[in-house]
Amino acid sequence: MLWSIDSIPNQKDKTVLVTGANSGLGFQTALALLSKGARVILGCRSIENAERARQELLSKVSHGNIEVLEIDLADLEKVNKASDQVIAKYQSINLLINNAGVMAPPQTYTKQGLELQFAVNHLSHMALTLKMLPLLSKQSGGRVVTVSSGAQYMGKINWDDLQGERNYNRWASYSQSKLANVMFALQLSKKLKESNVDIASLSAHPGLARTNLQPQSVMANGSWQEDIAYKLMNPMFQSARMGSLPQLRAATDLKAKSGEQYGPQFNFRGYPVLCRVAPPALNSAQREQLWEMSENLIGDFINIPRSKEFLKKKK
Ligand SMILES: NC(=O)c1ccc[n+]([C@@H]2O[C@H](COP(=O)([O-])OP(=O)(O)OC[C@H]3O[C@@H](n4cnc5c(N)ncnc54)[C@H](OP(=O)(O)O)[C@@H]3O)[C@@H](O)[C@H]2O)c1
């Protein structure tokens, strides 16, 4: 049987944090979870956009339990601040969906000097997740879903130049960040199992979906060639609603297990099915190497000791 929004079990009493919830897949994810009764925290970099999304969501789910959180993933200090606000406000959360993302911008570095895609797509989501683990463990069955891309299959970790400082290629950097998403999700799953913590970590990729991702990328680069390419590719794209199904399945299917990845049936499109991760993500030594490098980079700017402690291997 095809897995669709109808397959989502009742989400009443669940609290969900979705990053990038004001647009595209994040918006559709928030909408589906609200319609199933969840309380949804819209994690957005702009509070105005978050409020606009909240109003639009309320026009579709009138009694929706929606809260907003300002979180700019391009600034680790703001990620830290937003995480602390969540910790102060909520007793527990059941689900974290690391969805926000930026694709193939011109070479840009964040306030902390980190390459934008590596920072927004991977490092900040890792930092947020590590900070959220204690809240996610308060109730049984907590889950973290990290949204990757088909670009993971072209991804390569550039160990000697992670930040693209010597040689920046915006597409290679995007693919690297999306491979990093999957490596992180799998390594987190491994560490949680080894620590006997009842939180599952999964990844998902949407295939090709019509969202703001491509127009934003075209605009940032002023690339008319890519604009034409996307127009030609348009028939291959599915709706944002369809594109959100893999992450919704990873987040809510009671049969989905930690370490799994969901993606569309026919690679670019279709209903969500279990799918293989990019081969480099299967190398646990490399996953650990990336974990340690990432944790060190994050640790240079914000404090994450409690979460590190949390994932200590049980003897
Ligand atoms: N659409 C596809 O075909 C496709 C394919 C593969 C993977 N994906 C992945 O799907 C995820 C969702 O993307 P989408 O397609 O839904 O694109 P989208 O419509 O552009 O949504 C991206 C979201 O990320 C947010 N975001 C960007 N930079 C941020 C920052 N610094 N801090 C906080 N939030 C930030 C955006 O906020 P603003 O609205 O403020 O910019 C927006 O809410 C991404 O991880 C993307 O890599 C999408």
The ligand as an SDF file (V2000), in Angstrom:
LIG
                    3D

 48 52  0  0  0  0  0  0  0  0999 V2000
   12.9270   21.0540   -3.1330 N   0  0  0  0  0  0  0  0  0  0  0  0
   13.7180   20.0850   -3.5590 C   0  0  0  0  0  0  0  0  0  0  0  0
   13.6380   19.6260   -4.7270 O   0  0  0  0  0  0  0  0  0  0  0  0
   14.7370   19.5040   -2.6360 C   0  0  0  0  0  0  0  0  0  0  0  0
   15.5440   18.4710   -3.1310 C   0  0  0  0  0  0  0  0  0  0  0  0
   16.4740   17.8950   -2.2840 C   0  0  0  0  0  0  0  0  0  0  0  0
   16.5840   18.3260   -0.9740 C   0  0  0  0  0  0  0  0  0  0  0  0
   15.8060   19.3340   -0.5210 N   0  0  0  0  0  0  0  0  0  0  0  0
   15.9930   19.7580    0.8870 C   0  0  0  0  0  0  0  0  0  0  0  0
   14.7460   20.0250    1.4700 O   0  0  0  0  0  0  0  0  0  0  0  0
   14.9090   20.9510    2.5540 C   0  0  0  0  0  0  0  0  0  0  0  0
   13.8070   21.9920    2.5040 C   0  0  0  0  0  0  0  0  0  0  0  0
   13.9860   22.7930    1.3410 O   0  0  0  0  0  0  0  0  0  0  0  0
   12.7710   23.2800    0.4470 P   0  0  0  0  0  0  0  0  0  0  0  0
   12.8850   22.5690   -0.8350 O   0  0  0  0  0  0  0  0  0  0  0  0
   11.5070   23.2350    1.1960 O   0  0  0  0  0  0  0  0  0  0  0  0
   13.2390   24.7820    0.1550 O   0  0  0  0  0  0  0  0  0  0  0  0
   12.6280   26.1970    0.6110 P   0  0  0  0  0  0  0  0  0  0  0  0
   11.2220   26.3090    0.2170 O   0  0  0  0  0  0  0  0  0  0  0  0
   13.5990   27.1940    0.0800 O   0  0  0  0  0  0  0  0  0  0  0  0
   12.7310   26.1310    2.1940 O   0  0  0  0  0  0  0  0  0  0  0  0
   13.9720   26.2210    2.8340 C   0  0  0  0  0  0  0  0  0  0  0  0
   13.7320   26.6840    4.2470 C   0  0  0  0  0  0  0  0  0  0  0  0
   15.0050   26.7950    4.9040 O   0  0  0  0  0  0  0  0  0  0  0  0
   15.0520   28.0600    5.5200 C   0  0  0  0  0  0  0  0  0  0  0  0
   16.4060   28.5720    5.7120 N   0  0  0  0  0  0  0  0  0  0  0  0
   17.3360   28.8840    4.7790 C   0  0  0  0  0  0  0  0  0  0  0  0
   18.4150   29.4290    5.3800 N   0  0  0  0  0  0  0  0  0  0  0  0
   18.1440   29.4650    6.7050 C   0  0  0  0  0  0  0  0  0  0  0  0
   18.8310   29.9430    7.8410 C   0  0  0  0  0  0  0  0  0  0  0  0
   20.0150   30.5520    7.7500 N   0  0  0  0  0  0  0  0  0  0  0  0
   18.2630   29.8050    9.0600 N   0  0  0  0  0  0  0  0  0  0  0  0
   17.0510   29.2430    9.1730 C   0  0  0  0  0  0  0  0  0  0  0  0
   16.3310   28.8030    8.1470 N   0  0  0  0  0  0  0  0  0  0  0  0
   16.8760   28.9160    6.9250 C   0  0  0  0  0  0  0  0  0  0  0  0
   14.2730   28.9750    4.5870 C   0  0  0  0  0  0  0  0  0  0  0  0
   13.9490   30.1760    5.2400 O   0  0  0  0  0  0  0  0  0  0  0  0
   13.5810   31.5010    4.3890 P   0  0  0  0  0  0  0  0  0  0  0  0
   12.2160   31.2860    3.8350 O   0  0  0  0  0  0  0  0  0  0  0  0
   13.6760   32.5840    5.3970 O   0  0  0  0  0  0  0  0  0  0  0  0
   14.6160   31.6140    3.3030 O   0  0  0  0  0  0  0  0  0  0  0  0
   13.0840   28.0750    4.3120 C   0  0  0  0  0  0  0  0  0  0  0  0
   12.1830   28.1220    5.3660 O   0  0  0  0  0  0  0  0  0  0  0  0
   16.3280   21.5060    2.4140 C   0  0  0  0  0  0  0  0  0  0  0  0
   17.1540   20.9060    3.3920 O   0  0  0  0  0  0  0  0  0  0  0  0
   16.7610   21.0690    1.0200 C   0  0  0  0  0  0  0  0  0  0  0  0
   18.1540   20.8660    0.9270 O   0  0  0  0  0  0  0  0  0  0  0  0
   14.8830   19.9280   -1.3280 C   0  0  0  0  0  0  0  0  0  0  0  0
  1  2  1  0
  2  3  2  0
  2  4  1  0
  4  5  1  0
  4 48  2  0
  5  6  2  0
  6  7  1  0
  7  8  2  0
  8  9  1  0
  8 48  1  0
  9 10  1  0
  9 46  1  0
 10 11  1  0
 11 12  1  0
 11 44  1  0
 12 13  1  0
 13 14  1  0
 14 15  2  0
 14 16  1  0
 14 17  1  0
 17 18  1  0
 18 19  2  0
 18 20  1  0
 18 21  1  0
 21 22  1  0
 22 23  1  0
 23 24  1  0
 23 42  1  0
 24 25  1  0
 25 26  1  0
 25 36  1  0
 26 27  1  0
 26 35  1  0
 27 28  2  0
 28 29  1  0
 29 30  1  0
 29 35  2  0
 30 31  1  0
 30 32  2  0
 32 33  1  0
 33 34  2  0
 34 35  1  0
 36 37  1  0
 36 42  1  0
 37 38  1  0
 38 39  2  0
 38 40  1  0
 38 41  1  0
 42 43  1  0
 44 45  1  0
 44 46  1  0
 46 47  1  0
M  CHG  2   8   1  16  -1
M  END
$$$$
